[in-house]
Amino acid sequence: ASVALVNDMTSLSPYESLYSMCKTQHSDSTPLLHNGHGNGLQGNRAPPLLRPPSSRVAAPHSPAQNIRRSQPMHILAVRRLQEEEQQVRPASLPAIPNPFPELCSPAGSPTLSPASLPQPADAHIIKVFSEDGVGKVVEVPADMTARDVCQLLVYKSHCLDDNCWTLVEHHPLFGLERCLEDHELVVQVQACMPPESKFLFRKNYAKYEFFRNPLNFFPEQMVAWLCWLSSPLQNFLNSSRCPEIQGFLYMKDTGRKSWKKLYMFLRRSGLYYSTKGMSKEPRHLQLLSDLEESNVFTVTTGRKMYNAPTDYQFCIKPSKSRTDVKELKMLCADDEQSRTCWMTAFRVLKYGMLLYQNYKIPHQRKSANPNFTTPVRSVSENSLVAMDFSGRTGRVIDNPEEAMSAAMEEGHNWRKRSQRMNALGNPSPLHPSSLNSVIHRTQLWFHGRIMREESHRMIMQQGQVDGLFLLRDSQSNPKAFVLTLCHHQKIRHFQILPHEEDGQIFFSLDDGSTKFADLIHLVEFYQLNRGVLPCKLKHPCTMVAL
């Protein structure tokens, strides 16, 4: 029975191979086993731990025998197994149980190997700033376009997705900025930007407005081939014949503060200026800039920095350059319409049909990528019409005079309803008149006490399209407000004056002819009706904090 017990122990021992190794290397274990006595395991004699005890004679219990019976073989085995585990799995990766071993390689692996773990993509870290100066860090893969980054920021900031958001390349030291095209790769653009430059996130309603209203962007006197204005612009983007933009521009001399007025031509091959008056002969044309390797920027610092003759400056900068002053081509137009025409034509001639595809692609992208979609609440101007609901069924009012009369009647009805509310009283602690005086401050189109110049800057940055507007506090009258509106690329200001009637304050744009209980009603009214304004209110000028 004792022999069988020994056989079972030796057969079930998980350290059999290590035990044989310890027998061959007994000289190394001798100091540990004998505590410095030097007489350890010798020959082929079995160690005391595996020797069967005698039933007749009891062995003496000496300290040396107790030490010999405490063989440290299991300690060596644990160390050996730990070393093998460290060779198989790096210490930085924990052993993750694999719930689906049949899907991994090698088959039946109980743990996930490092090769099977998802590897991070080649991403870059960029910082995008909103107009209030707050920045947001975004991880951008190498193949992510400017449109994708805008969709991501819209999704994370819970903004209204109306396809007017854009990423702006801003160079504060030189006062330059431009809107990135939707197809441009953000990582490539950032690689050519100096450290002090940054990306801005803002709206630009004029990004593709020239496809809808080309006559507002290309004056007849600046287009050499007028027949293309009568057809859709996209019909000429891939044709061999392309319109040519011509006109006078101021050009800054390199390294000097002086400017020269030259007659210039913008073609698909580049921007040229004539060395002899308005001559188009090839021998009189000098190439100023190539379109393929350049980008057009708006100058935002005014006339002082570059001593410009007018306020309508723009710049052509090489796309691969890190903004060397000597490589900048500084230009200046006579008015805002001319500057917009030159800059828009530069984009159209450079990108061609790709620009039109960017204009048409948003709805397709929304159906393909539902993860970055938000509820769209864009209001078309064609869907806002004057209606008459006095009969059983409503009808559209086609007569402008009748529509104006209905609008004025609706305004009076709003006023009467507010008067009835005041007569009945309000049990809430906030009186309606006090609510009417502050409720507009919650709207995105209201910007508080900003200066006239600041309102101009905001309107210009967001596109200068017809119907772009904002409201602000009046600087001259503390009780009044100002409506700032863009029409035909000109910015106009309309004062909203308070009118007191029967103890209640109303607001009006037309000296009291049409009165409103609060500014929200006023804005909603002029979004539906032009009234005394040159155009309807269409696009609110907003600032979003990231």
ZAVOVEX-575401 format. One line per 10 residues: number of its first residue (from 1); their letters; for each residue x negated, y negated, z of C-alpha. Coordinates in Angstrom, 1 decimal. Each point is the difference from the previous one (the first is absolute). Layout:
N
NUM) a) X Y Z ~ ...
# end
This chain:
546
1) asvalvndmt) 0.0 0.0 0.0 ~ -2.9 -2.3 0.8 ~ -1.5 0.6 -3.4 ~ 3.3 -0.6 -1.8 ~ 0.4 -3.3 1.9 ~ -3.5 -1.1 -1.2 ~ 0.9 0.9 -3.6 ~ 3.2 -2.1 0.2 ~ -1.8 -3.0 1.4 ~ -2.7 0.2 -2.7
11) slspyeslys) 2.5 0.4 -2.8 ~ 2.3 -2.8 1.1 ~ -2.7 -2.5 0.8 ~ 0.0 -2.9 -2.4 ~ -3.6 -0.8 0.8 ~ -1.6 3.4 -1.1 ~ -2.2 -1.6 -2.6 ~ -1.2 -2.6 2.4 ~ -0.7 2.6 2.6 ~ -2.3 1.8 -2.4
21) mcktqhsdst) -1.7 -3.2 -0.8 ~ -0.6 -0.7 3.7 ~ -1.6 3.4 0.4 ~ -2.6 -0.8 -2.7 ~ -0.6 -3.4 1.5 ~ -0.2 1.1 3.6 ~ -3.2 -2.0 0.6 ~ 1.8 -3.2 -0.5 ~ 2.8 1.0 2.5 ~ -2.3 1.3 2.6
31) pllhnghgng) -0.5 -3.2 2.0 ~ 3.7 -0.5 0.1 ~ 0.8 3.5 1.1 ~ -2.6 0.6 2.6 ~ -0.4 -3.5 1.3 ~ -3.7 -0.1 -0.7 ~ -0.9 3.6 1.0 ~ -1.0 1.1 -3.5 ~ 1.4 3.6 0.1 ~ 3.0 0.0 -2.3
41) lqgnrappll) 1.6 2.4 -2.4 ~ -2.6 2.5 -1.3 ~ 0.0 2.7 -2.7 ~ 3.4 1.4 -1.0 ~ 1.5 0.1 3.5 ~ 3.5 -1.3 0.2 ~ 0.6 -3.1 2.0 ~ 1.6 0.3 3.4 ~ 3.3 -1.6 -1.2 ~ 0.7 3.0 -2.3
51) rppssrvaap) -1.5 2.7 2.2 ~ 2.7 2.3 1.5 ~ 0.0 -0.2 3.8 ~ -0.8 3.2 2.0 ~ 2.9 1.5 2.1 ~ -2.4 1.7 2.4 ~ -2.8 -2.4 0.7 ~ 0.6 -3.7 0.6 ~ -2.6 -2.3 -1.6 ~ -1.6 -2.5 2.3
61) hspaqnirrs) 1.2 -3.6 -0.5 ~ -3.2 -2.1 -0.3 ~ 0.0 -3.6 -1.3 ~ -2.0 1.1 -3.1 ~ 2.7 2.5 -0.9 ~ 2.7 -2.6 0.4 ~ -1.8 -2.2 -2.4 ~ -0.5 2.8 -2.4 ~ 3.8 0.8 0.1 ~ 0.8 -3.6 -1.0
71) qpmhilavrr) -1.0 0.2 -3.7 ~ 0.5 -3.4 -1.8 ~ 0.9 1.6 -3.3 ~ 3.4 -1.6 -0.2 ~ -1.5 -3.5 0.4 ~ -2.3 0.6 -3.0 ~ 3.0 1.3 -1.9 ~ 2.1 -3.1 0.6 ~ -2.9 -2.2 -1.1 ~ -0.4 2.1 -3.1
81) lqeeeqqvrp) 3.7 -0.4 -0.9 ~ -0.1 -3.8 0.6 ~ -3.0 -0.3 -2.3 ~ 1.8 1.9 -2.7 ~ 3.1 -2.2 0.4 ~ -2.1 -3.1 -0.4 ~ -1.5 1.3 -3.2 ~ 3.5 0.8 -1.5 ~ 1.8 -3.2 1.1 ~ -1.4 -3.5 0.5
91) aslpaipnpf) 0.4 -1.4 3.4 ~ 1.9 -3.1 -1.3 ~ 2.8 2.1 -1.4 ~ 2.2 1.9 2.5 ~ 1.4 3.4 -0.7 ~ 3.5 -0.6 -1.5 ~ 2.2 3.0 -0.1 ~ 1.2 0.7 -3.5 ~ 3.7 0.8 -0.1 ~ -0.2 1.1 -3.7
101) pelcspagsp) -3.2 2.1 -0.3 ~ 1.1 1.6 -3.3 ~ -0.1 -3.4 -1.7 ~ -3.7 -0.7 1.0 ~ -3.3 1.1 -1.4 ~ -1.4 2.4 1.2 ~ 3.2 2.0 0.2 ~ 1.3 0.7 3.5 ~ -2.2 -2.7 1.6 ~ 1.3 -0.6 3.6
111) tlspaslpqp) -1.2 -3.6 0.0 ~ -0.1 -2.8 -2.5 ~ -3.5 -0.4 -1.4 ~ -1.4 -3.5 -0.5 ~ 0.2 0.5 -3.8 ~ 3.7 0.6 0.2 ~ 0.7 -3.2 2.0 ~ 1.2 -3.0 -2.0 ~ -2.8 -2.3 -1.0 ~ 0.5 -3.8 0.1
121) adahiikvfs) 0.2 -1.8 -3.3 ~ -2.5 -2.5 -1.3 ~ 1.7 -3.0 1.6 ~ -1.2 -3.6 0.7 ~ 1.0 -2.4 2.8 ~ 1.3 -3.4 -1.1 ~ 1.6 -2.8 2.0 ~ 3.0 -1.8 -1.4 ~ 1.1 -3.4 1.4 ~ 3.5 -1.5 0.0
131) edgvgkvvev) 0.5 -3.7 -0.5 ~ 0.1 -0.7 3.8 ~ -3.6 1.3 0.3 ~ 0.8 3.4 1.6 ~ -1.9 2.9 -1.5 ~ 0.9 3.7 -0.4 ~ -2.5 2.8 -0.6 ~ 1.0 2.4 -2.8 ~ -1.7 3.2 -1.1 ~ -0.1 -0.1 -3.8
141) padmtardvc) -1.1 3.0 -2.2 ~ -2.2 -0.7 -3.0 ~ 2.8 0.5 -2.4 ~ 2.6 -2.2 1.7 ~ 1.3 -2.9 -2.0 ~ 1.1 -3.5 1.1 ~ 3.6 1.0 -0.5 ~ -0.4 3.0 2.3 ~ -1.6 -2.1 2.7 ~ 2.9 -2.5 -0.2
151) qllvykshcl) 2.6 2.8 0.2 ~ -1.8 1.4 3.1 ~ -0.1 -3.4 1.7 ~ 3.7 -0.6 -0.8 ~ 0.9 3.3 1.4 ~ -2.0 -0.5 3.2 ~ 1.1 -3.6 0.6 ~ 3.7 0.8 -0.8 ~ 0.2 -2.8 -2.6 ~ 2.5 -0.3 -2.8
161) ddncwtlveh) -1.3 1.8 -3.0 ~ 0.9 -2.2 -3.0 ~ -3.1 0.7 -2.1 ~ -1.4 -3.5 0.5 ~ -2.7 0.9 2.6 ~ -3.6 -0.3 -1.1 ~ -3.6 0.4 1.2 ~ -2.1 -3.2 -0.3 ~ -3.7 -0.1 -0.4 ~ -1.1 -3.1 2.1
171) hplfglercl) -3.4 -1.7 0.0 ~ 0.1 -2.7 2.7 ~ -3.5 -1.4 -0.6 ~ 0.8 -0.9 -3.6 ~ 3.7 -0.6 0.4 ~ 0.9 2.7 -2.5 ~ 2.8 2.6 0.0 ~ 1.9 2.2 -2.5 ~ 2.7 2.6 0.2 ~ -1.2 3.5 -0.7
181) edhelvvqvq) 1.7 1.8 -2.9 ~ 2.1 2.9 1.1 ~ -2.2 2.6 -1.7 ~ -3.3 -1.3 1.4 ~ -1.9 2.3 2.4 ~ -0.4 -1.8 3.3 ~ -3.3 1.8 0.9 ~ -1.6 -1.1 -3.2 ~ 1.1 -3.6 0.5 ~ -1.3 0.0 3.6
191) acmppeskfl) -3.4 1.3 -1.2 ~ -0.5 -3.3 -2.0 ~ 1.1 -2.3 2.8 ~ -2.4 -1.8 2.3 ~ 0.3 0.7 3.8 ~ 1.8 -3.3 0.8 ~ 2.8 0.7 -2.5 ~ 3.2 1.8 0.9 ~ 3.3 1.4 -1.2 ~ 3.3 -1.8 0.6
201) frknyakyef) 3.5 1.4 -0.1 ~ 2.7 -2.3 -1.2 ~ 2.8 -0.4 -2.5 ~ -0.3 -1.2 -3.6 ~ 3.3 -0.4 -1.8 ~ -1.8 -1.1 -3.2 ~ -2.0 3.1 -0.4 ~ 2.1 1.3 -2.9 ~ 2.4 -2.9 -0.5 ~ -1.5 -0.8 -3.4
211) frnplnffpe) 1.5 3.2 -1.4 ~ 3.5 -1.3 0.9 ~ -0.4 -3.7 -0.9 ~ -3.0 -0.4 -2.3 ~ 1.1 -3.5 -1.1 ~ -0.6 -1.3 3.5 ~ -3.6 1.2 0.0 ~ -1.1 -0.7 -3.6 ~ 0.8 -3.5 -1.2 ~ 0.4 -0.3 -3.8
221) qmvawlcwls) -2.8 -2.6 -0.4 ~ -2.5 2.5 1.5 ~ 0.9 3.1 -2.1 ~ -1.5 0.1 -3.5 ~ 2.4 2.7 -1.2 ~ 3.5 -1.0 1.1 ~ 2.0 2.8 -1.5 ~ -1.0 2.4 2.8 ~ 2.0 -2.0 2.5 ~ 3.3 0.9 -1.7
231) splqnflnss) -0.7 3.7 0.6 ~ -0.7 2.0 3.1 ~ -3.6 -0.5 1.1 ~ -0.8 3.7 0.3 ~ 0.5 0.4 -3.8 ~ -3.3 -1.8 -0.6 ~ -2.1 1.6 2.7 ~ -1.2 2.9 -2.2 ~ 0.2 -1.7 -3.4 ~ -3.0 -1.1 -2.0
241) rcpeiqgfly) 1.3 -3.6 0.0 ~ 0.0 -1.6 3.4 ~ 1.0 -3.6 0.9 ~ -2.7 -2.5 0.6 ~ 0.0 -2.6 2.7 ~ -1.6 -3.3 -0.7 ~ -0.3 -3.4 1.7 ~ -2.3 -2.4 1.8 ~ -1.7 1.1 3.3 ~ -2.6 -1.6 2.2
251) mkdtgrkswk) -3.1 2.1 0.5 ~ -2.6 -0.5 2.7 ~ -3.6 -0.2 -0.9 ~ -2.1 2.8 1.6 ~ -2.0 -1.4 2.9 ~ 1.5 -3.5 -0.4 ~ 3.0 -1.9 1.4 ~ 1.1 -1.3 -3.4 ~ 2.8 1.3 -2.1 ~ 0.6 0.1 -3.8
261) klymflrrsg) 3.3 0.0 -1.8 ~ -0.1 2.6 -2.8 ~ 2.5 1.5 -2.4 ~ 0.2 3.8 0.8 ~ 1.5 3.1 -1.5 ~ 1.0 3.1 1.8 ~ 0.0 3.2 -2.1 ~ -0.2 3.7 0.6 ~ -3.7 -0.1 -0.6 ~ -0.7 -2.7 2.6
271) lyystkgmsk) 0.2 -3.6 1.0 ~ -1.6 -2.5 -2.5 ~ -0.6 -3.7 -0.1 ~ -0.5 -2.2 -3.0 ~ -3.3 -1.9 -0.3 ~ 1.6 -2.3 -2.6 ~ 3.3 -1.5 1.1 ~ 3.0 2.3 -0.7 ~ -1.7 2.0 -2.7 ~ 0.8 3.7 -0.3
281) eprhlqllsd) -2.9 0.9 -2.3 ~ -2.1 2.9 1.2 ~ -3.2 -2.1 -0.2 ~ 1.5 -2.5 2.4 ~ 1.3 2.5 2.6 ~ -2.1 0.9 3.0 ~ 0.9 3.0 2.2 ~ 0.5 -1.0 3.6 ~ 1.1 3.2 1.6 ~ 0.9 3.6 -0.9
291) leesnvftvt) 3.4 1.3 1.2 ~ -1.0 3.6 0.7 ~ -2.7 -0.7 2.6 ~ 1.6 -3.0 1.6 ~ 2.9 -0.9 2.3 ~ 2.0 -3.3 0.3 ~ 0.3 -1.6 3.4 ~ 1.9 -2.9 1.5 ~ -1.9 -2.7 1.8 ~ 1.7 -0.8 3.3
301) tgrkmynapt) -2.3 -2.6 1.5 ~ 1.3 -3.0 -2.0 ~ -2.1 -2.6 -1.8 ~ -2.6 -0.8 2.6 ~ -2.1 3.1 0.0 ~ -0.8 0.0 -3.7 ~ 0.7 -3.7 -0.7 ~ 2.7 1.0 -2.5 ~ 1.8 -2.6 -2.1 ~ 3.5 1.5 0.8
311) dyqfcikpsk) 1.5 2.4 2.6 ~ 0.7 2.8 -2.4 ~ -3.2 1.9 0.1 ~ -0.7 3.7 -0.9 ~ -3.2 2.0 -0.4 ~ -1.3 2.9 -2.1 ~ -2.3 2.3 2.0 ~ -1.8 3.2 -1.1 ~ 1.7 3.0 1.5 ~ -3.3 1.8 0.9
321) srtdvkelkm) -1.6 -3.1 1.6 ~ 0.0 -0.7 3.8 ~ 1.0 -3.6 -0.6 ~ -3.2 -1.8 -1.1 ~ 0.8 -3.7 -0.5 ~ -2.0 -0.2 -3.2 ~ 2.2 2.7 -1.6 ~ 3.3 -1.8 0.7 ~ 1.7 -1.7 -2.9 ~ 2.0 -2.8 1.6
331) lcaddeqsrt) 2.9 -1.4 -2.1 ~ 2.7 -2.5 0.6 ~ 3.3 -0.7 -1.7 ~ 2.1 -3.2 -0.2 ~ 3.1 1.4 1.7 ~ 1.3 3.1 1.7 ~ 1.9 1.3 -3.1 ~ -3.3 0.0 -2.0 ~ -1.9 1.8 2.7 ~ 2.7 2.6 0.4
341) cwmtafrvlk) 0.0 0.6 -3.8 ~ -3.8 0.5 -0.2 ~ -0.1 2.3 3.0 ~ 3.0 2.1 -1.1 ~ -1.3 0.3 -3.6 ~ -3.4 1.1 1.4 ~ 1.7 3.0 1.8 ~ 2.2 0.8 -3.0 ~ -2.9 0.1 -2.5 ~ -2.3 1.9 2.3
351) ygmllyqnyk) 2.4 2.8 1.2 ~ 2.5 0.1 -2.9 ~ 2.5 2.8 0.2 ~ -1.3 1.2 3.4 ~ 1.4 -3.2 1.5 ~ 3.4 0.8 -1.4 ~ -0.1 3.6 1.4 ~ -0.8 -1.5 3.4 ~ 3.1 -2.1 -0.4 ~ 2.2 3.0 -0.9
361) iphqrksanp) -1.4 2.6 2.3 ~ 1.5 -0.9 3.5 ~ 3.3 1.9 -0.4 ~ -1.8 3.1 -1.3 ~ -2.4 -0.1 2.9 ~ 2.8 -0.2 2.5 ~ 1.6 3.2 -1.2 ~ -3.3 1.8 -0.2 ~ -1.3 -1.1 3.5 ~ 2.9 -0.1 2.4
371) nfttpvrsvs) -2.4 -0.2 3.0 ~ -0.8 -3.6 -0.6 ~ 3.5 -1.3 -0.8 ~ 2.0 -2.5 2.0 ~ 3.6 -1.1 -0.5 ~ 0.0 -2.4 -2.9 ~ 2.4 -2.9 0.4 ~ -1.0 -2.2 -3.0 ~ 2.9 -2.2 -1.2 ~ 0.2 -0.7 -3.7
381) enslvamdfs) 1.0 -3.5 -1.1 ~ 2.4 1.5 -2.6 ~ 1.9 1.8 2.8 ~ 0.8 -3.2 1.9 ~ 3.0 -1.7 -1.6 ~ 2.8 -2.3 1.2 ~ 3.1 2.0 0.8 ~ 3.7 -1.0 0.6 ~ 1.9 2.2 2.5 ~ 3.1 -2.1 0.3
391) grtgrvidnp) 2.2 2.5 -1.9 ~ 0.5 3.7 0.3 ~ -3.2 0.9 -1.8 ~ -3.2 -1.9 -0.2 ~ -1.3 -1.7 -3.1 ~ -3.3 -1.4 -1.2 ~ 0.0 -3.8 -0.3 ~ -1.6 -0.8 -3.4 ~ 0.7 -3.8 -0.1 ~ -2.9 -1.8 1.8
401) eeamsaamee) 2.2 -2.9 1.2 ~ 2.5 2.5 1.5 ~ -2.9 1.9 1.6 ~ -1.3 -3.3 1.5 ~ 3.5 -0.8 1.4 ~ 0.3 3.5 1.5 ~ -3.4 -0.3 1.6 ~ 0.9 -3.3 1.6 ~ 3.3 1.4 1.2 ~ -1.8 3.0 1.6
411) ghnwrkrsqr) -2.3 -2.4 1.7 ~ 3.0 -1.9 1.5 ~ 1.5 3.3 1.1 ~ -3.2 0.9 1.9 ~ 0.1 -3.4 1.7 ~ 3.7 0.5 1.0 ~ -0.7 3.4 1.4 ~ -2.8 -1.4 2.1 ~ 2.3 -2.7 1.3 ~ 2.6 2.6 1.0
421) mnalgnpspl) -2.7 1.9 1.9 ~ -0.9 -3.1 1.9 ~ 3.7 -0.8 0.7 ~ 0.7 3.5 1.4 ~ -3.2 0.0 2.1 ~ -2.6 2.6 0.3 ~ -0.3 2.2 3.1 ~ -3.7 0.8 -0.6 ~ -2.6 -2.1 1.8 ~ -1.4 -1.2 -3.3
431) hpsslnsvih) 2.2 -2.6 -1.7 ~ 0.4 0.3 -3.8 ~ -1.6 -3.4 -0.6 ~ -3.1 1.0 1.9 ~ -0.2 3.2 -1.9 ~ 0.3 -1.8 -3.3 ~ -2.9 -2.2 0.9 ~ -2.4 2.9 0.5 ~ 1.2 3.0 -1.8 ~ -1.9 -0.9 -3.2
441) rtqlwfhgri) -3.3 0.4 1.8 ~ 0.5 3.8 -0.3 ~ 0.0 -0.1 -3.8 ~ -3.1 0.9 -2.1 ~ 0.5 -3.1 -2.2 ~ -0.3 -2.4 3.0 ~ -3.5 -1.2 0.8 ~ 0.5 -2.5 2.8 ~ -2.2 -3.1 0.3 ~ -2.4 0.4 -2.9
451) mreeshrmim) -1.3 -2.9 -2.0 ~ 1.0 -0.9 -3.6 ~ -3.4 1.1 -1.3 ~ 0.3 3.4 1.8 ~ 3.3 0.6 -1.7 ~ -1.5 -0.8 -3.4 ~ -2.9 2.4 0.7 ~ 2.4 2.8 0.9 ~ 2.2 -0.5 -3.0 ~ -3.0 0.0 -2.3
461) qqgqvdglfl) -1.5 3.1 1.5 ~ 3.2 2.0 -0.5 ~ 0.4 -0.7 -3.6 ~ 1.8 -3.3 -0.8 ~ 3.0 1.7 -1.7 ~ 3.4 -1.6 -0.3 ~ 2.0 0.4 3.2 ~ -2.9 0.5 2.4 ~ 0.9 -1.9 3.1 ~ -0.5 -0.5 3.7
471) lrdsqsnpka) 1.4 -2.2 2.8 ~ -1.9 -1.9 2.6 ~ 0.4 -2.8 2.6 ~ 0.0 -3.5 -1.3 ~ -3.1 -2.1 1.0 ~ 1.8 -3.3 -0.4 ~ 3.3 0.8 1.7 ~ -0.1 2.4 3.0 ~ 3.7 0.9 -0.4 ~ -0.3 0.8 -3.7
481) fvltlchhqk) -1.4 2.9 -2.1 ~ -1.7 0.2 -3.4 ~ 0.7 2.5 -2.8 ~ -3.1 0.6 -2.1 ~ 0.8 1.4 -3.4 ~ -2.0 1.0 -3.1 ~ 1.5 -0.7 -3.5 ~ -1.9 0.1 -3.3 ~ -3.3 0.3 1.9 ~ 0.7 -3.2 1.8
491) irhfqilphe) 0.6 -0.2 3.8 ~ 2.9 -2.2 1.2 ~ 1.2 -0.9 3.5 ~ 3.7 -0.6 1.0 ~ 0.9 -1.4 3.4 ~ 2.7 1.8 2.0 ~ 1.7 -2.6 2.2 ~ 2.2 0.6 3.0 ~ 3.6 -1.4 0.0 ~ 2.1 -0.3 3.1
501) edgqiffsld) 3.8 0.5 -0.4 ~ 2.5 0.5 2.9 ~ -2.8 0.6 2.4 ~ -1.8 2.7 -2.0 ~ -3.2 -0.2 -2.1 ~ 0.1 1.1 -3.6 ~ -2.9 0.2 -2.6 ~ 0.2 -1.2 -3.5 ~ -2.2 -0.4 -3.1 ~ 2.3 -2.4 -1.9
511) dgstkfadli) 0.7 -2.8 2.5 ~ 2.9 1.8 1.6 ~ 1.9 1.2 -3.1 ~ -0.6 3.6 1.0 ~ -0.6 0.7 3.7 ~ -1.1 3.2 1.8 ~ 0.1 1.0 3.6 ~ -3.6 1.3 -0.1 ~ -2.9 0.4 -2.4 ~ 0.7 3.7 -0.6
521) hlvefyqlnr) 3.4 -0.9 -1.6 ~ -1.7 -2.7 -2.0 ~ -2.6 2.3 -1.4 ~ 2.5 2.7 -0.8 ~ 2.2 -2.5 -1.8 ~ -2.8 -1.3 -2.2 ~ -1.1 3.5 -0.8 ~ 3.3 0.5 -1.7 ~ 0.5 -3.6 -1.3 ~ -2.5 -2.5 -1.4
531) gvlpcklkhp) 1.9 -3.0 1.2 ~ -2.1 -3.1 0.0 ~ -3.2 2.0 -0.3 ~ -1.9 0.6 -3.3 ~ 0.4 3.8 0.4 ~ 1.4 2.5 2.4 ~ -2.0 1.2 3.0 ~ -1.4 3.3 -1.0 ~ -3.3 1.0 1.6 ~ -0.7 -0.8 3.7
541) ctmval) -3.6 -0.9 0.8 ~ -0.9 2.3 2.8 ~ -3.0 0.8 2.2 ~ -0.4 3.6 1.3 ~ -2.2 0.9 3.0 ~ -1.8 3.3 -0.4
# end
